[in-house]
Amino acid sequence: MDFSKSSSGKTSHCLAYLIIKYQLSSIIPTWWSQTPELIVSFEMGSYIVQSGVLAAPLQVLLEKFTAFAQKEIGLILDAEDEFEKLKRSVMAVEALVDNVKQYGHHDEAVQLWLRDLRSVLHDGEDLLDRIDLELMKHCSAATVEVSDLVFSQFKLGIPHEMAKIRHRLEEMVGEKDGVFRDRIVKLASRPNYSIGKQQTSSLVDDSHKAMRRTEDVGKEYFDLLVSRSLFQLSHVDHNNHLIYKMHDLIHELAEFVSDGVCFKMENNNSQPRLNFKHIRHSSLVCKDIQPETWKVFHKCGRLRTFTMLHQGAHQLNQIPAGFFLNLRYMRVLNLSCTSITELPDTIGTLKHLRHFNVSNTQIVSLPESITKLCGLETLKLNNCFKFLHLPQDMRNLSNLRNLELDIKRQIRSMPPQFGKLTSLQTLSAFIVAEEDGQRIDELKNLRCLRGSICITRLENVTNNAEAGAAELDQKPHLDKVELEWNEFKDGLAEQEVLAGLQPHNRIKELIITGYGGFMFPSWLSSPSFFKLQSIYLHKCCKCTILPFLGQLPLLSSLYIHDMPDLQNVDTNFTGSSSMCFPSLLTLKFHNLPKLQNWTGLTRGNMPKLSKLFIESCPILGFLPSLQCLYSLETLDISRCPQLESLPDGNLPESLKSLIITECDILKQRCNERNSPDWIKIMSVANIQIDYQVIQVQQHHAD
C-alpha cells in the first residue's frame, strides 16, 4: 500500500497516522489488537515481540471475567471461589509474559509455548462468549421459573469450565518457570523503529519555541511515527511529495502471527503435520470438492472462521448437513460466490456465529433454524437474485446489526414483528403491509438505523397518526430516506401520510416517489433541515405546485421528474428573496408534460448553480432570463419542441457548454450565423445541437 503527503502539509500527518493505526489493527488477529500500544519490530530476521503484546489479551481475558462477575454476580455465585483461583492464575501468566523481551526465531520450544498460551486464551474467550450468548437468549424469558432453570444449569457448568482453563494456565506457568526463565534477555530495539528519550525530549522542547512552525514539529513527529510503523519511505516524486509503502517484512509478520492458527486447503490436499486443535481460521480453494475434504474440517473443533475463496468456489452447490455439527465455535462463515441453492438445517447449531455471508449465490431462502442464532450480527445476501423471502422468525435475531439484502427487489413482504430487531443498523428497505406485525409502526423502535432506507408501499398507510408511529424523526443516524408509493388513492390521504413521515432533520438525501397528494407538507420547506443536500421528487402525479425549497442552506441537487399536472414554475418555487437556493449546484426538470412557463427567477437566486437541465417539457414556451445565474456552466435543453427562443438577454458569461436536442424551433434560431439567437451563443466554447458539434467563431470588437 502506498500513500503520499505534501512535505509541508499538516493534515496529511494526521491522515497518515490513522492509516498506520488502521493497518496495524487490521493485520493482527482480534485478540492481539485489543491494545493500541502493540508494537512489533524486527531484528536481523528474528521476531521480537515486545513487552505487552501477549500481556494484553491476558489482561482483556481477566477484565472480561471480572466484568462478567460484577454484572452477573447472582448467576456466578457458586463459582466465586473458582473465579478467584482463575484470576490468580491469569495474573501469574501475565506477570511472566511482562518480563519477556525477546523470543528467538529458531527457538521452537518458546514458539510452542506461545502457541499453547494463545490456544488457552481462545478457549477462555469461547467460554465467555457461550455464557454471553445463553444470557442473551434467555434474558427475555417469559417467566422467572424458566430464567432460574437456565441459570441453575449455568451454575453447574461454569466452575468446571473455568477450572479446566485454570489448570492449563497453571501447567504453563510451571513450564515457563522451569524451562524458559533463563532465556529471558533484555533487548534494545532497532533505533529506526523507536523514539529515543533524547529525540522525544528534543521534540517536546522544540514544540514550545515561540517561533517554531507547527507544521515543522508535526512533520518530525510524523517521520518518527512512520519509522516505527509498518511503513517506510519509498521515494520523493516530482511534486516533492513523499511516497511511503509498507515494509517488506510485513508478510513475514502476518505469517508469524497466524502460524499454527490458520489453515488453507487447496485442491483437497491438507497438511498432515498440522495440530488441528489449534486451528481457528481456515479457507478452502478447490474446483472439485471431495467428501473427504469436508471431513478434514471436522478435526478443527475450535474453528472460528471458514471462507470459500473465489478461485473455483463457484462450483460448490451443496454443503453437507454434517459439516456444521462439529464447528460449534464458528464466528465467521463466508460462502459467497458459490453455486449453493440451499443450506442444511444444521446451520442452526452454529451458536457463536456472528458474520454470515452468502452473497452472489443462487440461494432461494434460508432455513428457519438460522433464527436460533441469537448472536448473529451480520447477514449478507447481496446479489442473491433468486432469493424470495426471509425466515418468519427473524424477530429472534435480536443482536442482528447488518442485513444486507436488496429488500425492495428481492422479497415481497417483511417477516412479522420485524420491529423487535432493535439493534439493526443496516436495512435497505422496509415493505409496509396492512397486516398486524407488518405495519409501518414496526419501524418505531429501530432507532439504530443508519445510512439509507427506502420505505415502500406507503399506500398501505391510511392516516397521519399511523405514519407518525414510525417515528422517523427519532432516527438521527439515517443519511438518506426514500418514501415510495406504488398505488394512487384519493390524494388527501397521501397528504396526511407524508405530513406524518417527517424524518430527522439531519438527513442528507430525500427521495419521494409515487406521491399522490396535491401539495407537499410544510416540513419539506423548513430550513431546519440544515444538512439536506439532495432532493428527488419523482412521479408526484397530482402535484400542481412545487414546494418552496429555497431556504434549505445546503441543498445542492434538486431533481423534478415525471410530474404530469405541474403547469407553472414561479415565485412559489424560487421565492422572492435574493438569497434563495444559496448552495444549489444542479437543477433538473424532466418529463413535465403540462409545464408552460417558468418565471420568477431574480438576481441573487441560485448563485452557485452550475448545471441546468430542462428535458421533455413538450409545451414549454418560455424560459426566464438566466443572466443572474452567474455560475452556470452547463445548459442542456432537450425535447422541448415548443420553446420559441433562448432566454431574453445574454447568457451568463460563465456558460461553457450548451446542448440543444430535439427542439426544432430553437434549433433554427441558433445554428446559423444570421439566426436571431446566434449572437447569444457566440461566446460559448462548446455547443452541440442535435448531437452535432457547432463551430462558432468568436467575434471581437475592433
C-alpha positions in Angstrom: 0.0 0.0 0.0 1.3 3.4 -1.0 0.2 6.8 0.1 1.6 10.3 -0.3 1.7 13.5 1.5 2.9 17.0 0.9 6.2 17.6 2.7 4.7 20.7 4.3 1.1 19.6 4.9 -0.3 19.3 8.4 -3.5 17.4 7.5 -1.6 14.6 5.9 0.3 13.9 9.1 -2.9 13.1 10.9 -4.2 11.1 7.9 -1.1 9.0 7.7 -1.2 8.3 11.4 -4.8 7.0 11.0 -3.8 4.8 8.0 -0.9 3.3 10.0 -3.1 2.7 13.0 -5.7 1.0 10.8 -3.2 -1.2 9.0 -1.7 -2.3 12.3 -5.0 -3.2 13.8 -6.3 -5.0 10.7 -3.4 -7.4 10.2 -3.2 -8.6 13.8 -5.8 -11.1 15.0 -8.6 -9.6 17.0 -7.4 -10.9 20.4 -4.0 -9.2 19.8 -5.3 -5.9 18.6 -7.1 -5.2 21.9 -4.4 -2.8 22.9 -3.3 0.4 21.0 0.2 0.0 22.4 1.0 -3.0 20.3 4.5 -2.7 18.7 6.1 -5.5 16.7 9.6 -4.9 15.4 12.2 -7.0 13.6 15.9 -7.5 14.3 18.2 -9.5 11.9 15.4 -11.7 10.6 14.3 -12.7 14.2 10.8 -11.9 15.5 10.9 -9.7 18.6 7.6 -9.5 20.5 8.0 -6.6 22.9 6.5 -6.3 26.4 2.8 -6.1 26.5 1.9 -7.9 23.3 0.9 -11.1 25.0 0.0 -9.5 28.3 -2.7 -7.5 26.6 -5.0 -10.5 25.7 -4.4 -11.9 29.2 -5.5 -8.6 30.7 -8.5 -8.5 28.4 -9.5 -12.0 29.5 -9.1 -11.1 33.1 -11.2 -7.9 32.7 -13.9 -9.8 30.9 -14.2 -12.3 33.7 -14.2 -9.5 36.3 -16.8 -7.5 34.5 -18.9 -10.6 34.0 -18.7 -11.5 37.7 -19.7 -8.0 38.7 -22.6 -7.9 36.2 -24.0 -11.3 36.9 -22.9 -12.0 40.5 -26.1 -13.8 41.2 -25.5 -16.2 38.3 -21.9 -16.9 39.0 -22.2 -17.0 42.8 -21.5 -20.8 43.1 -18.3 -20.3 41.0 -16.9 -17.4 43.1 -14.0 -19.5 44.5 -13.1 -20.8 41.1 -13.2 -17.3 39.7 -10.7 -16.1 42.3 -8.4 -19.0 41.5 -8.6 -18.4 37.8 -7.9 -14.7 38.4 -4.7 -15.5 40.2 -3.6 -17.9 37.5 -4.2 -15.4 34.8 -2.2 -12.8 36.8 0.7 -15.2 37.2 0.9 -15.8 33.5 0.6 -12.1 32.8 3.5 -11.4 35.2 5.7 -13.9 33.4 4.9 -12.5 30.0 5.5 -9.0 31.1 9.2 -9.9 31.7 9.7 -11.4 28.3 11.7 -9.1 26.0 12.8 -11.5 23.2 11.9 -14.9 21.9 14.4 -16.3 19.4 13.0 -17.1 15.9 14.6 -20.5 15.9 13.6 -21.5 19.5 10.8 -24.0 18.8 10.1 -24.6 22.5 9.3 -20.9 23.0 7.2 -20.8 19.9 5.2 -23.9 21.0 4.7 -22.4 24.5 3.3 -19.2 23.0 1.1 -21.1 20.6 -0.4 -23.1 23.6 -0.9 -19.9 25.5 -2.8 -18.4 22.6 -5.0 -21.5 22.5 -5.8 -21.2 26.1 -6.8 -17.6 25.6 -9.1 -18.6 22.7 -10.8 -21.2 24.9 -11.3 -18.6 27.6 -12.9 -16.3 25.1 -15.1 -19.2 23.9 -16.4 -19.8 27.4 -17.3 -16.2 27.9 -18.9 -16.0 24.5 -21.0 -19.1 25.2 -22.2 -17.6 28.6 -23.0 -14.3 26.9 -25.0 -16.0 24.2 -27.0 -18.0 26.6 -27.8 -14.9 28.7 -28.8 -13.1 25.5 -31.1 -15.9 24.5 -32.8 -16.2 27.9 -32.8 -12.6 29.1 -36.3 -12.1 27.9 -37.6 -15.4 29.4 -41.4 -15.3 29.9 -41.3 -16.4 33.5 -38.9 -16.2 36.4 -39.1 -20.0 36.7 -37.7 -20.6 33.2 -34.9 -18.0 33.9 -34.0 -19.6 37.2 -33.8 -23.0 35.5 -31.4 -21.7 32.9 -29.3 -20.0 35.5 -29.0 -23.2 37.6 -27.7 -25.0 34.5 -25.1 -22.4 34.1 -24.1 -22.8 37.8 -23.4 -26.4 37.2 -21.2 -25.9 34.2 -19.3 -22.7 34.8 -17.0 -23.8 37.7 -15.9 -26.9 35.7 -15.1 -25.0 32.6 -13.2 -22.3 34.5 -11.3 -25.0 36.3 -10.2 -26.6 33.1 -8.8 -23.2 31.8 -7.1 -22.6 35.2 -5.4 -26.0 35.3 -4.0 -25.4 31.8 -2.7 -22.0 32.8 -1.1 -23.4 35.9 0.7 -26.0 33.8 2.0 -23.3 31.5 3.3 -21.3 34.5 5.2 -24.3 35.7 6.7 -24.8 32.2 7.7 -21.2 32.0 9.3 -21.1 35.4 11.3 -24.3 34.9 12.4 -24.1 31.3 12.4 -20.6 29.8 13.2 -18.1 32.7 16.9 -18.3 32.0 16.3 -17.4 28.3 14.7 -14.1 29.0 17.0 -11.3 27.9 16.8 -7.5 27.6 16.6 -6.1 24.2 17.2 -2.6 22.8 15.0 -2.2 19.8 16.5 -1.1 16.5 16.9 2.7 16.5 14.9 3.4 13.5 11.9 1.6 15.0 11.7 3.5 18.3 11.8 7.0 19.6 14.7 7.5 22.0 14.4 9.7 25.1 16.7 12.3 23.6 14.7 12.5 20.4 11.4 12.8 22.3 12.8 15.4 24.7 14.1 17.4 21.7 10.7 17.4 20.0 8.9 18.4 23.2 11.3 21.3 23.8 11.1 22.5 20.2 7.3 22.5 20.3 7.4 25.2 22.9 9.6 27.5 20.9 7.5 30.5 20.0 9.0 30.9 16.5 8.8 27.2 15.7 6.3 26.4 12.9 3.6 24.0 14.0 3.8 22.0 10.7 7.6 21.5 11.2 7.0 19.9 14.6 4.2 17.8 13.1 6.5 16.7 10.3 9.1 15.5 12.7 6.6 13.6 14.8 5.2 12.1 11.6 8.6 10.9 10.3 9.4 9.3 13.6 6.0 7.7 13.7 6.5 6.3 10.2 9.9 5.0 11.2 8.5 2.8 13.9 5.4 1.8 11.9 4.7 -0.7 9.1 5.7 1.9 6.5 8.9 3.2 5.1 9.9 6.0 2.8 9.9 4.8 -0.8 10.8 7.9 -2.8 10.0 11.6 -3.4 8.0 12.3 -6.6 8.5 15.2 -9.0 6.0 17.3 -7.0 8.1 17.0 -3.8 5.6 14.5 -2.3 6.9 11.8 0.0 5.7 8.4 -1.1 5.5 5.7 1.6 5.0 2.0 1.4 4.8 -1.0 3.8 7.9 -2.6 4.9 8.9 -5.7 3.0 8.7 -7.8 6.2 5.0 -7.2 6.7 4.1 -10.5 5.1 6.5 -12.3 7.4 4.8 -10.6 10.4 1.4 -11.8 9.2 2.7 -15.4 8.8 4.3 -15.3 12.3 1.1 -14.0 13.9 -1.1 -16.6 12.2 1.4 -19.6 12.4 -0.4 -22.7 13.6 -3.8 -20.9 13.8 -4.7 -20.5 10.1 -5.2 -23.4 7.7 -5.7 -23.1 3.9 -6.8 -26.2 2.0 -6.2 -26.3 -1.8 -7.3 -29.0 -4.2 -8.3 -31.4 -1.5 -4.8 -31.5 0.0 -4.4 -31.0 3.7 -1.2 -30.6 5.8 -0.8 -33.8 7.8 1.6 -32.3 10.4 -0.9 -29.6 11.5 -2.2 -29.7 15.0 -5.9 -29.2 14.1 -7.0 -28.5 17.6 -5.2 -25.1 17.4 -6.7 -24.1 14.1 -9.0 -21.1 14.4 -9.2 -19.7 10.8 -9.5 -21.7 7.6 -10.2 -21.3 3.9 -11.0 -23.7 1.1 -9.9 -23.4 -2.6 -11.0 -26.3 -4.6 -12.5 -26.9 -8.0 -13.9 -30.4 -7.3 -14.6 -30.8 -3.6 -14.5 -34.5 -2.5 -16.4 -35.9 0.5 -13.1 -36.5 2.4 -12.4 -32.7 2.1 -15.2 -31.8 4.4 -14.1 -34.5 7.0 -10.8 -32.7 7.4 -12.5 -29.7 8.8 -14.3 -31.9 11.4 -10.9 -32.1 13.1 -10.9 -28.4 13.6 -13.3 -28.4 16.5 -12.4 -24.8 17.6 -12.7 -23.3 14.2 -13.8 -19.7 14.2 -13.6 -18.6 10.6 -14.3 -20.5 7.4 -14.4 -19.0 3.9 -14.7 -20.3 0.4 -12.1 -18.4 -1.7 -13.3 -17.4 -5.2 -11.0 -19.5 -7.3 -13.2 -22.3 -8.3 -15.6 -21.8 -5.4 -18.4 -21.1 -7.7 -18.7 -24.8 -8.4 -19.8 -25.6 -4.9 -23.6 -26.2 -4.9 -24.2 -28.1 -1.7 -23.0 -28.1 1.9 -23.1 -31.5 3.7 -25.5 -31.5 6.6 -22.9 -32.8 8.9 -20.3 -30.1 8.1 -21.7 -27.7 10.7 -22.2 -30.2 13.5 -18.6 -30.2 14.7 -18.0 -26.5 14.3 -20.0 -25.0 17.1 -17.5 -22.2 17.8 -17.7 -20.7 14.3 -17.8 -16.9 14.3 -17.4 -16.1 10.6 -18.8 -18.1 7.7 -18.3 -16.9 4.1 -20.0 -19.0 1.4 -20.3 -16.1 -1.1 -19.7 -16.5 -4.8 -20.7 -20.2 -4.8 -23.5 -22.0 -6.6 -25.4 -23.2 -3.5 -29.2 -23.1 -3.7 -30.0 -24.1 -0.2 -28.4 -24.6 3.3 -28.9 -27.5 5.7 -30.9 -27.0 8.9 -27.8 -27.9 10.8 -26.6 -24.3 10.4 -28.7 -23.6 13.4 -26.0 -25.4 15.6 -23.5 -22.6 15.0 -24.5 -20.8 18.2 -21.4 -18.5 18.2 -21.9 -17.3 14.6 -21.6 -13.5 14.2 -21.0 -12.9 10.5 -22.6 -14.9 7.7 -22.1 -14.1 4.0 -24.0 -15.9 1.2 -23.8 -13.0 -1.3 -23.7 -13.7 -5.0 -25.2 -17.2 -4.7 -28.3 -18.9 -6.2 -29.9 -19.4 -2.8 -33.7 -19.1 -2.7 -34.3 -19.0 1.1 -32.7 -19.5 4.5 -33.6 -22.4 6.8 -35.7 -21.4 9.8 -33.1 -22.8 12.1 -30.9 -19.8 11.3 -33.2 -17.8 13.6 -31.8 -19.7 16.6 -28.5 -17.9 16.1 -29.3 -15.1 18.6 -25.7 -13.8 18.4 -25.7 -13.2 14.6 -24.7 -9.6 13.9 -24.2 -9.5 10.1 -26.2 -11.3 7.4 -25.2 -10.7 3.8 -27.4 -11.6 0.9 -26.2 -9.2 -1.7 -26.9 -10.1 -5.4 -28.9 -13.2 -4.5 -31.3 -12.6 -7.3 -33.3 -15.8 -6.7 -33.9 -15.1 -3.0 -37.6 -14.9 -2.3 -38.3 -14.4 1.5 -36.7 -14.1 4.9 -37.4 -16.6 7.7 -40.7 -16.0 9.5 -38.9 -15.9 12.9 -36.4 -13.2 12.0 -37.5 -11.3 15.1 -35.5 -13.8 17.2 -32.2 -12.4 15.8 -32.2 -9.7 18.5 -28.5 -9.0 18.0 -28.6 -8.5 14.2 -27.0 -5.2 13.2 -26.5 -5.5 9.5 -28.9 -7.1 7.0 -27.5 -6.6 3.5 -30.2 -7.5 1.0 -32.0 -5.7 -1.8 -35.3 -6.0 0.0 -37.4 -3.9 -2.4 -36.5 -6.0 -5.4 -35.9 -9.5 -3.8 -38.7 -10.1 -1.4 -42.4 -9.5 -1.3 -43.0 -8.7 2.4 -41.3 -8.3 5.7 -41.3 -11.1 8.3 -43.8 -10.4 11.1 -42.7 -8.4 14.2 -39.6 -7.1 12.4 -39.5 -4.2 14.8 -38.1 -6.4 17.5 -34.7 -6.3 15.8 -33.8 -3.1 17.8 -30.1 -3.5 17.2 -30.5 -3.2 13.4 -28.3 -0.6 11.8 -28.3 -1.5 8.1 -31.6 -2.0 6.4 -32.0 -1.2 2.7 -35.8 -1.1 2.7 -39.0 -1.8 4.7 -42.1 -3.1 2.9 -45.2 -1.8 4.5 -48.2 -4.2 4.7 -51.7 -3.9 6.2 -51.4 -7.0 8.4 -50.6 -6.7 12.1 -46.9 -7.1 12.7 -46.0 -5.8 9.3 -47.4 -2.3 9.5 -45.2 0.8 9.4 -45.2 1.1 13.2 -42.7 -1.8 13.2 -40.1 0.9 12.4 -40.8 2.7 15.7 -38.1 1.0 17.8 -35.4 0.7 15.0 -33.6 3.8 16.3 -30.1 2.5 15.5 -30.8 2.6 11.7 -28.1 4.4 9.8 -27.1 5.0 6.2 -30.1 4.8 3.8 -33.6 3.2 3.8 -36.5 3.0 1.4 -40.0 2.8 3.0 -42.1 1.3 0.2 -45.8 0.5 -0.4 -46.9 3.5 1.6 -50.3 3.2 0.1 -50.9 0.7 3.0 -50.6 3.6 5.5 -54.0 5.2 6.0 -53.5 8.4 8.0 -51.2 10.9 9.7 -51.2 9.1 13.1 -50.3 5.8 11.6 -47.5 7.3 9.6 -46.2 9.2 12.7 -45.9 5.9 14.6 -42.9 5.1 12.5 -41.1 7.9 14.4 -38.7 8.7 11.5 -37.8 11.9 13.3 -36.2 9.8 16.1 -33.6 8.1 13.8 -30.8 10.6 13.7 -28.2 8.3 12.0 -30.1 8.0 8.7 -28.5 9.9 5.9 -30.9 9.0 3.1 -34.6 8.4 3.2 -36.8 7.3 0.3 -40.6 7.4 0.6 -42.4 5.4 -2.0 -46.0 4.8 -3.0 -46.8 2.1 -5.6 -50.5 2.9 -6.0 -52.6 6.1 -6.0 -55.5 6.8 -3.8 -57.6 9.9 -3.3 -54.8 12.4 -2.7 -55.8 13.7 0.6 -54.9 10.5 2.4 -51.4 10.7 0.9 -51.0 14.3 2.1 -51.8 13.2 5.6 -49.3 10.3 5.4 -46.5 12.4 4.0 -47.0 15.0 6.7 -46.6 12.3 9.3 -43.4 10.9 7.8 -41.2 13.8 8.7 -37.6 12.4 9.0 -34.9 13.6 11.3 -33.5 17.0 10.3 -30.0 15.6 9.9 -30.8 13.6 6.7 -28.7 14.5 3.6 -30.8 13.0 0.8 -34.6 12.7 0.4 -36.4 10.9 -2.4 -40.2 11.0 -2.7 -41.6 8.6 -5.4 -45.2 7.9 -6.4 -46.7 10.5 -4.1 -50.4 11.2 -4.9 -51.0 14.3 -2.8 -51.9 17.7 -4.3 -49.2 19.6 -2.4 -46.2 19.0 -0.2 -46.1 19.3 3.6 -44.6 22.3 5.2 -41.8 20.4 6.8 -40.2 19.8 3.4 -39.5 23.6 3.1 -38.2 24.0 6.6 -34.6 25.5 6.9 -34.2 23.2 10.0 -33.1 20.5 7.5 -29.7 22.1 7.7 -27.8 19.0 6.3 -30.2 18.2 3.4 -28.1 18.2 0.2 -30.2 16.3 -2.4 -34.0 16.1 -3.1 -35.5 13.9 -5.8 -39.3 14.4 -6.5 -40.4 11.6 -8.8 -43.9 10.6 -10.2 -45.8 13.0 -8.0 -48.6 12.9 -10.4 -51.2 15.1 -8.8 -49.0 17.9 -7.6 -49.7 21.2 -9.2 -47.3 23.4 -7.1 -43.7 22.8 -6.3 -42.6 23.2 -2.7 -40.5 26.2 -1.8 -37.1 24.8 -1.1 -35.0 27.9 -1.4 -34.4 28.2 2.4 -32.5 24.9 2.7 -29.0 26.1 3.3 -27.0 23.1 1.9 -29.3 21.9 -0.9 -27.0 21.3 -3.8 -29.0 18.9 -6.1 -32.7 19.1 -7.0 -34.4 16.8 -9.5 -38.1 17.3 -10.5 -39.1 14.3 -12.6 -42.4 13.0 -14.0 -45.0 15.4 -12.6 -47.8 15.5 -15.2 -50.0 18.1 -13.5 -47.4 20.7 -12.9 -48.2 23.8 -15.1 -46.1 26.6 -13.8 -42.8 27.2 -12.0 -43.0 30.6 -10.4 -42.1 32.5 -7.2 -43.8 29.8 -5.1 -40.8 27.7 -6.0 -38.0 30.2 -6.5 -39.1 32.6 -3.7 -38.9 36.4 -3.7 -35.7 36.7 -1.6 -32.4 37.3 -3.2 -30.8 34.6 -1.1 -32.8 31.6 -2.2 -31.1 28.3 -3.0 -27.7 29.5 -1.7 -25.9 26.2 -2.3 -27.8 24.7 -5.3 -25.4 23.3 -7.9 -27.6 21.1 -10.1 -31.2 21.6 -11.1 -33.1 19.2 -13.4 -36.7 19.4 -14.8 -37.6 16.2 -16.6 -40.9 15.0 -18.2 -43.3 17.7 -17.2 -45.9 17.4 -20.0 -48.1 20.3 -18.8 -45.4 22.8 -17.9 -46.0 26.0 -19.9 -43.9 28.7 -18.2 -41.0 29.2 -15.8 -40.9 32.7 -14.2 -39.8 34.4 -11.1 -36.0 33.9 -11.3 -34.4 37.0 -9.9 -30.9 38.3 -9.2 -29.4 36.5 -6.2 -31.3 33.3 -6.7 -29.2 30.2 -7.2 -25.8 32.0 -7.0 -23.9 28.7 -7.3 -26.0 26.9 -9.9 -23.6 25.2 -12.3 -25.7 22.7 -14.3 -29.3 23.3 -15.5 -31.2 20.5 -17.4 -34.6 21.1 -19.0 -35.8 17.9 -20.6 -39.1 16.5 -22.1 -41.3 19.6 -21.5 -43.3 19.5 -24.7 -45.4 22.6 -24.3 -42.9 24.8 -22.5 -42.7 28.1 -24.5 -40.6 30.4 -22.5 -37.6 30.4 -20.1 -36.8 33.2 -17.6 -33.7 35.3 -18.0 -30.6 33.3 -17.0 -28.3 36.3 -16.7 -28.5 36.2 -12.9 -27.1 32.6 -12.9 -23.5 33.9 -12.9 -22.0 30.4 -12.0 -23.9 28.5 -14.7 -21.5 26.4 -16.8 -23.8 23.8 -18.5 -27.2 24.4 -20.1 -29.0 21.3 -21.5 -32.3 21.8 -23.3 -33.8 18.6 -24.7 -37.1 17.6 -26.2 -38.8 20.9 -25.8 -40.3 21.4 -29.3 -42.4 24.5 -28.4 -39.6 26.5 -26.9 -39.5 29.6 -29.0 -36.1 31.1 -28.1 -33.3 31.2 -25.7 -34.0 33.4 -22.6 -34.1 37.1 -23.1 -30.8 38.9 -22.7 -27.4 37.4 -22.9 -26.5 34.1 -21.5 -24.2 34.0 -18.4 -20.6 34.7 -19.2 -19.7 31.6 -17.2 -21.5 29.3 -19.6 -19.1 26.8 -21.2 -21.4 24.1 -22.6 -24.8 24.5 -24.5 -26.6 21.3 -25.6 -29.9 21.5 -27.6 -31.6 18.3 -28.6 -34.9 17.8 -30.5 -36.0 21.4 -30.1 -36.9 22.3 -33.7 -37.8 26.0 -33.2 -34.8 26.7 -31.0 -32.5 24.8 -33.4 -33.4 27.1 -36.2 -32.7 30.2 -34.1 -29.2 29.0 -33.1 -27.5 27.0 -35.8 -27.0 29.7 -38.5 -24.8 32.8 -38.3 -27.7 35.2 -39.1 -30.3 33.5 -36.9 -31.9 35.5 -34.1 -30.2 33.8 -31.2 -26.8 33.4 -32.8 -25.3 36.4 -31.0 -26.4 34.9 -27.6 -24.2 31.8 -28.1 -21.1 33.3 -29.7 -19.1 33.3 -26.5 -20.0 29.7 -25.5 -17.0 27.4 -26.0 -18.8 24.1 -26.6 -22.1 23.9 -28.5 -23.9 20.8 -29.5 -27.2 20.8 -31.5 -28.9 17.5 -32.2 -25.7 15.6 -31.4 -23.7 17.7 -33.8 -20.9 20.0 -32.6 -21.4 23.6 -33.8 -18.3 25.7 -34.5 -18.9 29.3 -33.5 -16.2 31.8 -34.4 -15.6 34.4 -31.7 -16.1 38.0 -32.9 -14.1 40.7 -31.2 -14.7 44.4 -31.4 -12.2 46.3 -33.3 
